[in-house]
Amino acid sequence: MAEGAEFLPALRALLARQLEAPNAFYAPRLRDAGLAEPGSVSVSDFVARCPVTTKAEIAADHAAHPPFGSNLTLPVAEYPRLCRTSGTTGEPISWLDSAADWEAMLDLWEAIFRAAGIAPGDRIYFAFSFGPFLGFWTAFEAAARMGCMALPGGGLSTAARLAAMGDLGATALCCTPTYALRLGEAKAAPLGVRTIVVAGEPGGSVPAVREAISRAWNGARVIDHHGMTEVGPVSVEHPQIPGLLCAVPGGHLVEVVDPATGEAVGEGAEGELVLTTLRRHDHPLLRYRTGDLVRKRAAELGGEATVGFEGGILGRIDDMVVVRGVNLYPAAVDAVVRRFDSVAEYQVALTRERAMDEVALRVELKPGAASDSLDAIASALREAFSLRIPVSGVPADSLPRHEFKARRWIRE
């Protein structure tokens, strides 16, 4: 857990806000937990007494108090911003933000851009359609606020986006790892993009994926980032340590816990990421179980101590599949497949046989790639997981391409 005196004023202010407003969702919880006097609460008191918040509880609250839930400290009319979760693990949830909370998240994004080496005067191309997802809007507005030229790519085809990046002189790119690869492979000539900030999927911290992206973009620097609509922007890759995501100091109280027991894990151990939104007072989350699996490391960012996640987001706890006694995470499979430049796209078919899960890969090879690449991929998977996973080839352009979060695991 990231604990210390530097967190205490922000935590006490957050708790006081929920009790004074009061927040119908959190005020009763805080009183029941013996946290009704924020001025005397320590960080350790908070962690020991405050119950965790789960995604299921948030969903149930929104169902009971539609459409925005009861976790609000202001009247609904005082929330000018609305975003929605992606719904990858359930129904999408609407999330409101006050003007003050929105500005706080832009502050965090500015810190992310600075850590990525992006500065005023850079021209950042945002290669995604501007849907209801918070990360797109906060990143775009933070870029403009800090003095960058924010270039929107919403609604354009891949070819049109590449043409615009060239015409407008883009120096940086923001998109998912999957789409960064797709754009890099589709471009016909070198572009001036020097920095690529990726998010939305674990691949940005996977060495094979980041190296493939960098090669496709003529050696551009690839920086990973992660966040969630519910908790806002959270982390950015350390400028000098590839693959180490670091929580932006001051944005969240960070815990890493054993998913089964809820107890804090030690340095170097894997656990579930639990976050408290220190600067998002008007639609907060206290000790929120994110479902993200991370490996905890002590870290420093911009001269401030923080919590690092070695290898980035390793996967989602609810995405894990047990195949013949072996725990498989999509990110781990992706790390193996992306070692092979011959792969254009792939899909994982998940089936149920005799009450057990089984997986098989469908691989679309690049034009001219040798067919024995499929055998090499199967061998690499067997070596990585001590598990035989069938690998078969499929025709060119037969698998879906992804602009936003790739959904390659299909249950059949």
C-alpha positions as CSV (number, residue, x, y, z in Angstrom):
1,M,0.0,0.0,0.0
2,A,1.1,3.5,-0.7
3,E,0.9,5.0,2.8
4,G,2.4,8.1,4.4
5,A,1.7,11.6,5.7
6,E,1.5,13.0,2.1
7,F,-1.8,11.1,1.6
8,L,-3.5,12.1,4.8
9,P,-4.8,15.6,4.0
10,A,-6.3,14.4,0.7
11,L,-7.9,11.4,2.3
12,R,-9.4,13.3,5.1
13,A,-10.8,15.9,2.7
14,L,-12.3,13.2,0.6
15,L,-14.0,11.5,3.6
16,A,-15.2,14.9,5.0
17,R,-16.8,15.7,1.6
18,Q,-18.8,12.4,1.7
19,L,-20.1,13.1,5.2
20,E,-20.8,16.8,4.9
21,A,-22.6,16.6,1.5
22,P,-23.8,13.9,2.4
23,N,-23.2,11.2,-0.1
24,A,-26.1,8.8,0.2
25,F,-24.0,5.8,-0.9
26,Y,-20.9,6.4,1.2
27,A,-21.9,8.5,4.2
28,P,-23.7,5.6,6.0
29,R,-20.8,3.2,5.2
30,L,-18.3,5.6,6.8
31,R,-20.4,6.1,9.9
32,D,-21.0,2.3,10.3
33,A,-17.2,1.8,9.9
34,G,-16.4,4.3,12.7
35,L,-15.0,6.8,10.2
36,A,-17.4,9.6,11.0
37,E,-14.6,12.0,12.3
38,P,-12.2,12.4,9.3
39,G,-10.0,14.7,11.2
40,S,-8.8,11.9,13.4
41,V,-8.6,9.2,10.7
42,S,-5.2,7.8,9.7
43,V,-4.5,6.0,6.4
44,S,-4.1,2.7,8.3
45,D,-7.4,3.3,10.1
46,F,-9.1,3.9,6.7
47,V,-7.7,0.8,5.2
48,A,-8.5,-1.4,8.2
49,R,-12.1,-0.1,8.7
50,C,-13.5,1.0,5.4
51,P,-15.2,-1.8,3.5
52,V,-14.1,-2.4,-0.1
53,T,-16.4,-1.3,-2.9
54,T,-17.1,-3.8,-5.7
55,K,-18.3,-3.3,-9.3
56,A,-21.3,-5.4,-8.5
57,E,-22.3,-3.0,-5.7
58,I,-22.0,-0.1,-8.0
59,A,-24.1,-1.8,-10.7
60,A,-26.7,-2.7,-8.0
61,D,-26.8,0.9,-6.8
62,H,-27.3,2.2,-10.4
63,A,-30.1,-0.3,-10.8
64,A,-31.8,0.8,-7.6
65,H,-31.3,4.5,-8.3
66,P,-31.4,4.9,-12.1
67,P,-29.8,6.2,-14.1
68,F,-26.9,7.6,-12.2
69,G,-26.9,5.8,-8.8
70,S,-26.8,7.4,-5.3
71,N,-23.0,7.8,-5.1
72,L,-23.1,11.6,-5.6
73,T,-22.3,14.6,-3.4
74,L,-24.0,17.2,-5.5
75,P,-27.5,17.5,-7.2
76,V,-27.5,15.9,-10.6
77,A,-27.9,19.3,-12.2
78,E,-24.4,20.3,-11.0
79,Y,-22.6,17.5,-13.0
80,P,-21.8,18.8,-16.5
81,R,-19.9,15.7,-17.6
82,L,-21.2,12.2,-18.4
83,C,-19.2,9.2,-19.5
84,R,-19.9,5.5,-19.6
85,T,-18.0,2.4,-18.8
86,S,-17.1,0.1,-21.7
87,G,-19.3,-2.7,-20.4
88,T,-16.6,-5.4,-21.0
89,T,-17.5,-7.2,-17.8
90,G,-21.2,-6.3,-17.6
91,E,-23.7,-3.6,-18.6
92,P,-22.3,-0.1,-19.2
93,I,-22.6,2.2,-16.3
94,S,-23.1,6.0,-16.6
95,W,-20.6,8.1,-14.6
96,L,-21.1,11.8,-13.8
97,D,-18.3,14.3,-13.0
98,S,-18.4,17.7,-11.6
99,A,-16.4,20.5,-13.1
100,A,-13.9,20.3,-10.2
101,D,-13.4,16.5,-10.5
102,W,-13.0,16.8,-14.3
103,E,-10.2,19.4,-13.9
104,A,-8.5,17.1,-11.3
105,M,-8.4,14.4,-13.9
106,L,-7.0,16.7,-16.5
107,D,-4.2,17.4,-14.0
108,L,-3.4,13.7,-13.8
109,W,-3.4,13.4,-17.6
110,E,-0.9,16.3,-17.9
111,A,1.4,14.4,-15.5
112,I,1.0,11.4,-17.8
113,F,1.9,13.3,-20.9
114,R,4.9,14.9,-19.1
115,A,6.2,11.5,-18.0
116,A,5.8,10.4,-21.6
117,G,8.1,13.2,-22.8
118,I,5.2,15.1,-24.4
119,A,5.5,18.9,-24.1
120,P,3.6,22.1,-25.2
121,G,4.0,22.4,-28.9
122,D,3.7,18.7,-29.6
123,R,0.9,17.7,-32.0
124,I,-0.9,14.7,-30.5
125,Y,-3.2,12.6,-32.8
126,F,-6.0,10.8,-31.1
127,A,-6.8,7.8,-33.3
128,F,-10.1,6.7,-32.0
129,S,-13.8,7.5,-32.4
130,F,-15.0,9.8,-29.6
131,G,-17.5,7.6,-27.9
132,P,-18.6,7.9,-24.3
133,F,-15.4,6.6,-22.7
134,L,-13.8,8.9,-20.2
135,G,-10.1,8.3,-21.1
136,F,-10.6,9.7,-24.7
137,W,-12.1,13.0,-23.6
138,T,-9.8,13.6,-20.6
139,A,-6.7,12.9,-22.6
140,F,-7.8,15.1,-25.5
141,E,-8.8,18.1,-23.3
142,A,-5.6,17.8,-21.1
143,A,-3.5,17.9,-24.2
144,A,-5.1,21.1,-25.4
145,R,-5.0,22.6,-21.9
146,M,-1.3,22.0,-21.5
147,G,-0.5,23.7,-24.8
148,C,-0.3,20.8,-27.3
149,M,-2.2,20.7,-30.5
150,A,-4.9,18.1,-30.0
151,L,-5.8,16.5,-33.3
152,P,-9.1,14.5,-33.4
153,G,-9.3,11.4,-35.5
154,G,-12.9,10.4,-34.7
155,G,-15.0,8.9,-37.5
156,L,-12.2,8.5,-40.0
157,S,-10.9,5.3,-41.7
158,T,-7.4,4.0,-41.0
159,A,-6.2,5.4,-44.3
160,A,-7.7,8.8,-43.6
161,R,-6.2,8.9,-40.2
162,L,-2.7,8.1,-41.5
163,A,-3.1,10.8,-44.2
164,A,-4.2,13.3,-41.5
165,M,-1.2,12.5,-39.3
166,G,1.1,13.2,-42.2
167,D,-0.6,16.3,-43.4
168,L,-0.9,17.8,-39.9
169,G,2.6,16.9,-38.7
170,A,1.6,14.7,-35.8
171,T,4.5,14.1,-33.4
172,A,2.6,11.9,-30.9
173,L,-0.1,9.3,-31.1
174,C,-2.7,8.1,-28.6
175,C,-4.6,4.8,-29.2
176,T,-4.9,1.2,-28.1
177,P,-1.9,-1.1,-28.6
178,T,-3.8,-3.2,-31.2
179,Y,-4.7,-0.1,-33.2
180,A,-1.1,1.3,-33.0
181,L,0.1,-2.0,-34.6
182,R,-2.6,-1.8,-37.3
183,L,-1.8,1.8,-38.1
184,G,1.9,1.1,-38.2
185,E,1.5,-1.8,-40.6
186,A,-0.9,0.1,-42.8
187,K,1.2,3.3,-43.3
188,A,2.8,3.6,-46.7
189,A,5.6,6.0,-45.7
190,P,7.4,7.1,-42.5
191,L,5.6,9.7,-40.4
192,G,6.9,12.1,-37.8
193,V,5.4,10.3,-34.8
194,R,8.1,10.0,-32.1
195,T,5.9,9.0,-29.1
196,I,3.0,6.6,-28.8
197,V,0.9,6.5,-25.7
198,V,-1.2,3.3,-25.6
199,A,-4.0,2.3,-23.2
200,G,-7.1,0.2,-23.1
201,E,-5.3,-3.2,-23.3
202,P,-2.4,-4.8,-21.4
203,G,-0.2,-5.0,-24.4
204,G,1.6,-1.7,-23.9
205,S,3.8,-3.2,-21.1
206,V,4.3,-6.5,-22.9
207,P,7.9,-6.4,-24.4
208,A,6.9,-8.3,-27.6
209,V,4.0,-6.0,-28.2
210,R,5.8,-2.7,-27.5
211,E,8.7,-3.8,-29.7
212,A,6.4,-4.6,-32.5
213,I,4.7,-1.2,-32.3
214,S,8.0,0.6,-32.1
215,R,9.3,-1.3,-35.2
216,A,6.2,-0.5,-37.1
217,W,6.7,3.2,-36.3
218,N,10.4,3.5,-37.1
219,G,11.6,3.3,-33.6
220,A,9.0,5.5,-31.9
221,R,8.9,5.4,-28.1
222,V,6.0,3.5,-26.8
223,I,4.5,4.5,-23.4
224,D,1.9,2.5,-21.6
225,H,-0.9,4.0,-19.5
226,H,-3.9,2.7,-17.7
227,G,-7.1,4.0,-16.2
228,M,-10.8,3.3,-15.9
229,T,-13.9,5.4,-16.3
230,E,-14.8,4.7,-12.6
231,V,-11.5,5.8,-11.2
232,G,-10.1,8.1,-13.9
233,P,-6.5,8.1,-15.2
234,V,-4.3,6.1,-12.9
235,S,-0.8,5.2,-14.1
236,V,1.9,5.8,-16.7
237,E,5.0,3.9,-17.6
238,H,8.2,5.0,-15.9
239,P,10.3,7.1,-18.2
240,Q,13.5,5.1,-17.6
241,I,12.1,1.6,-16.7
242,P,10.2,0.0,-19.6
243,G,7.3,-2.1,-18.5
244,L,6.9,-0.5,-15.0
245,L,3.6,1.3,-14.7
246,C,3.6,3.9,-11.9
247,A,0.6,5.3,-10.2
248,V,0.6,9.1,-10.7
249,P,1.4,10.5,-7.3
250,G,-1.5,12.2,-5.5
251,G,-4.2,10.8,-7.7
252,H,-5.2,7.7,-5.8
253,L,-4.5,5.8,-2.6
254,V,-3.2,2.5,-3.9
255,E,-3.4,-0.9,-2.4
256,V,-2.5,-4.3,-3.8
257,V,-4.3,-7.2,-2.0
258,D,-4.7,-10.9,-2.2
259,P,-8.0,-11.4,-4.1
260,A,-9.1,-14.3,-1.9
261,T,-8.3,-12.8,1.6
262,G,-8.2,-9.0,1.0
263,E,-4.9,-8.8,2.8
264,A,-2.1,-6.6,1.5
265,V,0.6,-8.4,-0.5
266,G,4.3,-7.8,-0.2
267,E,6.8,-6.3,-2.5
268,G,7.1,-8.3,-5.7
269,A,3.9,-10.3,-5.1
270,E,0.9,-10.4,-7.4
271,G,-2.5,-9.2,-6.3
272,E,-5.6,-7.2,-7.1
273,L,-5.4,-3.4,-7.5
274,V,-7.6,-1.5,-5.0
275,L,-8.0,2.2,-5.5
276,T,-9.4,5.2,-3.6
277,T,-10.0,8.3,-5.7
278,L,-8.3,11.0,-3.7
279,R,-9.1,13.9,-6.0
280,R,-12.5,12.9,-7.4
281,H,-14.7,14.1,-4.5
282,D,-18.1,14.4,-6.1
283,H,-18.4,10.9,-7.6
284,P,-15.8,9.0,-5.6
285,L,-14.8,5.4,-5.1
286,L,-13.4,4.2,-1.8
287,R,-11.3,1.1,-1.7
288,Y,-12.6,0.0,-5.1
289,R,-11.7,-3.5,-6.2
290,T,-10.7,-2.9,-9.8
291,G,-10.4,-6.5,-10.9
292,D,-6.9,-5.7,-12.3
293,L,-4.1,-8.1,-11.5
294,V,-0.7,-6.4,-10.9
295,R,2.7,-7.2,-9.4
296,K,3.6,-4.6,-6.7
297,R,6.8,-2.7,-6.8
298,A,8.0,0.4,-4.9
299,A,8.7,3.2,-7.4
300,E,9.4,6.8,-7.9
301,L,7.9,9.2,-10.4
302,G,8.9,12.8,-10.9
303,G,10.8,12.6,-7.6
304,E,7.8,11.4,-5.6
305,A,7.4,7.9,-4.1
306,T,4.5,5.9,-5.5
307,V,3.5,2.3,-6.2
308,G,4.6,0.6,-9.4
309,F,3.1,-2.3,-11.3
310,E,5.9,-4.5,-12.8
311,G,4.9,-5.7,-16.2
312,G,1.9,-3.4,-16.3
313,I,-1.6,-4.7,-15.9
314,L,-1.1,-8.5,-16.0
315,G,-4.7,-9.2,-16.7
316,R,-8.1,-9.1,-15.2
317,I,-9.0,-11.5,-12.4
318,D,-12.4,-12.3,-14.0
319,D,-10.6,-13.0,-17.4
320,M,-8.6,-15.9,-16.1
321,V,-9.4,-19.2,-17.6
322,V,-8.2,-22.5,-16.1
323,V,-7.3,-25.0,-18.8
324,R,-6.3,-28.5,-17.6
325,G,-5.1,-27.0,-14.3
326,V,-3.2,-24.1,-15.9
327,N,-4.2,-20.5,-15.2
328,L,-4.3,-18.6,-18.5
329,Y,-4.6,-14.8,-18.8
330,P,-5.3,-13.2,-22.2
331,A,-2.3,-10.9,-21.7
332,A,0.0,-13.8,-21.2
333,V,-1.1,-15.5,-24.4
334,D,-0.8,-12.2,-26.2
335,A,2.8,-11.8,-25.0
336,V,3.7,-15.2,-26.7
337,V,1.8,-14.6,-29.9
338,R,3.2,-11.2,-30.5
339,R,6.7,-12.5,-30.6
340,F,6.0,-13.6,-34.1
341,D,6.1,-10.9,-36.8
342,S,4.3,-13.3,-39.1
343,V,1.0,-12.8,-37.2
344,A,-1.5,-10.3,-38.7
345,E,-4.3,-11.1,-36.2
346,Y,-5.5,-13.9,-34.1
347,Q,-8.5,-15.1,-32.1
348,V,-8.8,-17.5,-29.2
349,A,-11.8,-19.9,-29.2
350,L,-12.9,-20.9,-25.7
351,T,-15.0,-24.1,-25.5
352,R,-16.4,-26.3,-22.7
353,E,-15.7,-30.0,-23.0
354,R,-16.6,-32.5,-20.3
355,A,-17.1,-29.7,-17.8
356,M,-13.6,-28.3,-18.5
357,D,-12.5,-25.2,-20.5
358,E,-10.4,-25.7,-23.6
359,V,-8.8,-23.1,-25.8
360,A,-7.6,-23.1,-29.5
361,L,-6.0,-20.3,-31.5
362,R,-7.0,-19.2,-35.0
363,V,-4.1,-17.3,-36.6
364,E,-4.2,-15.1,-39.6
365,L,-0.7,-14.8,-41.1
366,K,0.6,-11.9,-43.0
367,P,0.9,-12.3,-46.8
368,G,4.0,-14.3,-47.7
369,A,4.5,-15.7,-44.2
370,A,5.6,-19.3,-44.0
371,S,2.9,-21.8,-42.9
372,D,5.3,-23.4,-40.5
373,S,4.9,-20.2,-38.4
374,L,1.8,-21.9,-37.0
375,D,3.9,-24.8,-35.7
376,A,6.4,-22.4,-34.2
377,I,3.5,-20.5,-32.4
378,A,2.1,-23.8,-31.0
379,S,5.6,-24.8,-29.8
380,A,6.1,-21.4,-28.1
381,L,2.7,-21.7,-26.3
382,R,3.5,-25.2,-25.1
383,E,6.8,-24.0,-23.8
384,A,5.3,-21.0,-22.0
385,F,2.4,-22.8,-20.4
386,S,3.3,-26.5,-20.4
387,L,0.0,-26.9,-22.2
388,R,-0.8,-28.1,-25.7
389,I,-2.9,-25.4,-27.4
390,P,-4.1,-26.2,-30.9
391,V,-3.2,-23.5,-33.5
392,S,-4.8,-23.3,-36.9
393,G,-4.5,-20.9,-39.8
394,V,-7.5,-18.9,-41.2
395,P,-7.8,-17.0,-44.5
396,A,-6.5,-13.5,-44.9
397,D,-8.8,-10.7,-43.6
398,S,-11.1,-13.2,-42.1
399,L,-10.6,-12.1,-38.4
400,P,-12.1,-8.8,-37.1
401,R,-9.8,-5.7,-36.7
402,H,-10.1,-3.7,-33.6
403,E,-9.9,0.1,-33.0
404,F,-10.9,0.1,-29.4
405,K,-10.4,-2.7,-26.9
406,A,-9.7,-5.9,-28.8
407,R,-11.9,-8.8,-28.0
408,R,-10.0,-11.8,-29.2
409,W,-11.3,-14.4,-26.7
410,I,-14.5,-15.8,-28.0
411,R,-16.6,-18.4,-26.1
412,E,-18.3,-20.9,-28.4
